[in-house]
């Protein structure tokens, strides 16, 4: 693998993450502005009190962790989908219709690093969020957080959705580290561990579906479900092509 190509792809991947995070954050702020404007429309006084811009500025100062967590979560979800599709594309050969093998591999690896950075940003920003406060231990230890406990019948599952996010974080860490260190030294073991990516997708899907602000309802929730179905179908096709089903 050409080292320069890997670095170039990594830079492109990080730039893409920065752009998507910025767009997601701007969209979040815009949504908040629309909600604020609609709720105040009936009683707004043009000369009394602070302006809408000032209110939004103050809100951004106190709510920036929530916007960063929201934006980085969207970026991480999108990056994971692209990662899985590009990985499946390399196994099935479809990726090589658009990129040569070295560039396709370097791009996939760079996207993995960018995905890991988005996950870290999502995790760290939650430490500063005052609306849904988390401690460092609640973010690192599954089922320690009391946020949105799940009850099925008489069975108490605790903070199941948060726990899936925590577990996904550890699996992501394992997959990224082994991909950076073992892909050439221990290819068979690396391949087995890399299959954890599908479990990560399952955990992230449920975590985002029930905790994601933008996936609570509406077309984005439906789109997320359709994406998951598409990934599942692509995964089955990948197993069939690899003769492992």
Protein Blocks (a to p, Z undefined) as FASTA:
>chain_A
ZZklmmmmmmmmmmmmmmmmmmmmmmmmmmmmmmmmmmmmmmgcfkgcjdfklmmmmmmm
mmmmmmmmmmmmmmmmmmmmmmmmmmmmmmnommmmmbcfklmmmmmmmmmmmmmmmmmm
mmmmmmmpmklccdfklmmmghkacghpadehjacebjmklmmmmmmmmmmmmmmmmmmm
mmmmmmmlmmmmmmmmmmmmmmmmmmmmmmmmklmgcjklmmmmmmmmmmmmmmmmmmmm
nopZZ
